[in-house]
Amino acid sequence: MSFRGFFLLLFVMLGPLARPAQGQAFDPRSAVPPDSLQASRDVLPHRTDSLRRRFDEQRVINRLKAYSRRKTIAGRAVSGLLRFTKRDEEQAGLDAVLLDRQFDSHNFKIVRRIEIKTLDAFGYSLADSTKRPRSIVEKSGNALHIKTARSRIRQVLLFRPGRPLEPQALSESERLLRQTPEILDARVLVNELTTTSDSVDIQILTTDVFSITAGLDLRSPTTGRVRFGDDNFLGQGHQLENSYRYGLGLSTDNNEKPQQWSYEGSYTAPFRHFVRAQARYRNENNFRSTGLSVQRDFYSPSARYAGSITLNSVNQNTTLAVPPPGQPYLYFPLRYTVQDAWLGRALRLRSYDLGYENPGRIIVSGRLYNVNYSATPQPDPSTGLKAPDFRDGTLLLGTVGYSVRRYYKDRYLFGFGRTEDVPTGTLVSLTAGYDLNGSIPRRYAGVRLSAAGYSPRSGYLYAGIDFGSFQLLTSERRWQQGLLSFQLTSFTKLYNTGNWQYRHFFSSRAAVGFNRLPGEQLQGISNERGIRGFSTALPIFATSRFSLNYETTLFTPLSLLGFRLAGIAFADAVWITDRPRGGSPFDGAPYSGFGLGLRLRNEYTALRTFQVLIGYYPRGFSDASGVRMFESPRETVTFTDFGLGQPGTGLYQ
C-alpha cells in the first residue's frame, strides 16, 4: 500500500461516513403541516451554492469515491465503511426565531383539537417527513426503544383543549418539550387549514432520544464499574440511574480492608404541573446516604410558583487523623440529617402591548436550610485526637429579583442540526439572611447581576457577576467567607463554507475569595474549572482563580456509525493565587493548555457526545513531555438561564 493510500485510509478511520448534510428545508415558524413539505419549500426555498461547495467537501468526497473503487485491501475497506448517499436534512442552520412572538395571531383563540405524533429515535427527522429507518441498526434500535407516551407529552404542554390560548403558550411548550431529556426535537404547529378566527387546531410532533444507557468499565480482571440507566423508563419520562463498582480497595499497611463494592442510584418521576420527585441512595466504604426531594422550578416565564422540599440522611464513619504505620484507623460515627425547603412567587408586570404579555417578572422567594447532628465523633482524651465542632445549624435566606427571559432557536451551536434554544434576558437579584449556627450568628448579603443578548449576525454574549459575604453579629461586625464570581460566555455567528460550518467560542470564569476561613480552598484547575485534560502529580489548590477558554468547532458533513463528526481546536489558561485570605488571582504566570481533537456526537441517544483530544501543557503537567491524549465529555460552553432558583450563598469550589 502506498503512503498516500495509508494516510487516506487513516483519515477515513478517524471519522468519516461521508454524507453531505443538505436537502429539504423546513421552517417551524410556518403554518404548514410538517407532512406537507412541498409547501414548506415555498416558505424557505432550498438554496444550493455549488460555487461554495465545490472546494474541500466535494474534492474530498470525490477522492474517497475513487479510492473505494480500487481492488486493494485499503480500497475495499473504504468501500465497506463509507456511504456516499446524501443526507436529507437542513443544509446549514435555521434562521434565528424569537420565540416570544412566533404565534401572536392566535392568542386567546379557543384550543379545539390537539394532535400528537411521536416518532422513534432512529431514522426519522422533523426536517424531512420522507425519511424512514432503513438500516438494520436503525430498525433494531427502534425495536428496543419505547416511544414517549402521549400522556407524557401532554404533561409538558401549557395549553388544554377547550381553553383560550395564552400568549407564548405554543412557543414555550415547544421549548419545554426540547428541554426534556427523553425528547430530541419538537415542533408545535398550528394547522392553518382548519383553524378559524376564534378557534385553533394544534399539531405536536416529537422525535425521541434512544434513552437506554449502559456501560462496563474494566480497570482490571477483578475491578470495574457497571452502569445502567434509562432517561425515559416505560415511555413515561421517568429517569433511572444505577452505578455499581466492584473490586474496590485492598488491605493496607494499617490492616484496613475497605468495602469491596459501592452503589449509587436514583429514580426521578415527573408529574403534572412540572412537579418532579426523586429518590436517591448511595452506599460506599464508611458512607451511606439516602435522599428524597420534590421540586418545581420556574420552568417558564409564565410560571407563578416554584419551590422544593429535600430530605437527606447521612450515616458515615469518619477518621480524625492518619494513624502511625502498622496501626489501624480509628473511626467515629457521624450521623446527620438535612432539611432544605424553599418557595418562590413570580409577580407579573402590567403589559401595555395588547395580546402580548410583559416578559418581566418580580420574583420573591425564601429558603430554610437546617442541619441536625444525631451522632458526632467523641474521641477518648487519652488518644490526643480533637474532633471538629459539629453543631446544629439553620440558614434562613430571602431573595427579591427582577427577571426578563426571552428565547431564540437556532442550530449548530452544540448539536449537529437539531433545534437548540438560546436563552437571553436580564436578571437582578438581592439576597439576605441569617446563619444561626449555635456558635456565632451571622448575617448574609449578596447581589447578582446578569444579562445576555443574541443575534444571528453577531452571535451570543452573556455576562454575569455575583458577590456575597457573611458578617459576624459581634461587636467587631467583621465580614468573612466573601466570594466574588464572574462569568463571561460568547460565541460568534455560524460561518458557512458549503456544507461545512464553524463557530468560535469564548468563555471566562473567576472565583475570588475574600477573608476565607482557614483550610478553605478551591479545588483544582482542570476540566470544567479551567484547563481541559490537565493533570498534576500533586493537587493544585487555590483561594482565587481566573480562567480563559477559547475553542473553534468545525461542523463537518461526515459521520461514522451514526455519530456526526466535528473538529475542534482549543486554548485554555488559568491564573491562581494560594494566599490564605484570598485576593487577586494574578500573582504569577498562568497555567495553560493547547490542543486539537475530534468530537463525535449522536443526537439520537442519551450518550450524545464523545471527544478524543490531544493537548500540550507547557507548565505544571504531570508528564515531563507536557503532552496527553485523553477523552472528555465536556461541552464547549453552557447556557445560563434567567429564571431565579432557590436562594443561595454561592459555591466556593
HUJOMO-V956665 format. One record per backbone hydrogen bond with DSSP energy under -1.0 kcal/mol. NH is the residue of the N-H (numbers start at 1). CO is the residue of the C=O. Records with the same first field share a line. If there is no record, write none. Layout:
NH: CO / CO
This chain:
6: 2
7: 3
8: 4
9: 5
10: 6
11: 7
12: 8
13: 9
14: 10
15: 12
19: 557
22: 20 / 87
30: 27
36: 33
37: 35
40: 36
41: 37
44: 40
53: 49
54: 50
57: 55
58: 53 / 55
60: 56
61: 57
62: 58
63: 59
64: 60
65: 61
66: 62
67: 63
68: 64
70: 67
76: 72
77: 73
78: 74
79: 75
80: 76
81: 77
82: 78
87: 20
89: 87
97: 409
99: 407
102: 99
106: 103
107: 104
108: 165
109: 106
110: 198
111: 163
112: 200
115: 202
117: 204
119: 206
131: 128
139: 135
140: 136
141: 137
142: 138
143: 139
144: 140
149: 235
153: 149
154: 150
155: 151
156: 153
162: 111
163: 160
165: 109
169: 166
172: 168
173: 169
174: 170
175: 171
176: 172
177: 173
178: 174
179: 175
183: 180
184: 207
185: 207
187: 205
189: 203
191: 201
192: 31 / 190
194: 191
195: 191
196: 199
200: 110
202: 113
203: 189
204: 115
205: 187
206: 117
207: 185
208: 119
209: 182
210: 604
211: 209
213: 229
215: 227
217: 225
219: 223
220: 223
224: 246
225: 217
226: 244
227: 215
228: 242
229: 213
230: 240
231: 211
233: 238
235: 232
236: 233
239: 268
240: 230
241: 266
242: 228
243: 264
244: 226
245: 262
246: 224
247: 260
248: 260
252: 256
255: 252
262: 245
263: 283
264: 243
265: 281
266: 241
267: 279
268: 239
269: 277
271: 275
276: 295
277: 269
278: 293
279: 267
280: 291
281: 265
282: 289
283: 263
284: 287
287: 284
288: 315
289: 282
290: 313
291: 280
292: 311
293: 278
294: 309
295: 276
296: 307
299: 297
303: 300
306: 344
307: 296
308: 342
309: 294
310: 340
311: 292
312: 338
313: 290
314: 336
315: 288
316: 334
317: 286
318: 332
327: 324
332: 318
334: 316
335: 375
336: 314
337: 372
338: 312
339: 370
340: 310
341: 368
342: 308
343: 366
344: 306
345: 364
346: 304
347: 362
349: 360
356: 353
361: 403
362: 347
363: 401
364: 345
365: 399
366: 343
367: 397
368: 341
369: 395
370: 339
371: 393
372: 337
374: 335
375: 335
383: 380
384: 381
390: 388
393: 371
394: 436
395: 369
396: 434
397: 367
398: 432
399: 365
400: 430
401: 363
402: 428
403: 361
404: 426
406: 424
408: 422
409: 97
410: 420
420: 410
422: 408
424: 406
425: 452
426: 404
427: 450
428: 402
429: 448
430: 400
431: 446
432: 398
433: 444
434: 396
435: 442
436: 394
437: 435
442: 435
443: 471
444: 433
445: 469
446: 431
447: 467
448: 429
449: 465
450: 427
451: 463
452: 425
453: 461
455: 459
459: 455
460: 491
461: 453
462: 489
463: 451
464: 487
465: 449
466: 485
467: 447
468: 483
469: 445
470: 480
471: 443
472: 478
473: 441
474: 472
480: 470
481: 515
482: 514
483: 468
484: 512
485: 466
486: 510
487: 464
488: 508
489: 462
490: 506
491: 460
492: 504
495: 502
497: 500
500: 497
501: 555
502: 495
503: 553
505: 551
506: 490
507: 549
508: 488
509: 547
510: 486
511: 545
512: 484
514: 482
515: 581
520: 517
522: 542
524: 540
527: 531
529: 526
530: 527
531: 525
534: 531
542: 522
543: 577
544: 577
545: 511
546: 575
547: 509
548: 573
549: 507
550: 571
551: 505
552: 569
553: 503
554: 567
555: 501
556: 565
560: 563
563: 560
564: 601
565: 558
566: 599
567: 554
568: 597
569: 552
570: 595
571: 550
572: 593
573: 548
574: 591
575: 546
577: 544
582: 579
583: 513
587: 585
591: 574
593: 572
594: 616
595: 570
596: 614
597: 568
598: 612
599: 566
600: 610
601: 564
602: 608
605: 602
606: 210
608: 606
610: 600
612: 598
613: 630
614: 596
615: 628
616: 594
617: 626
622: 535
626: 623
628: 615
630: 613
632: 611
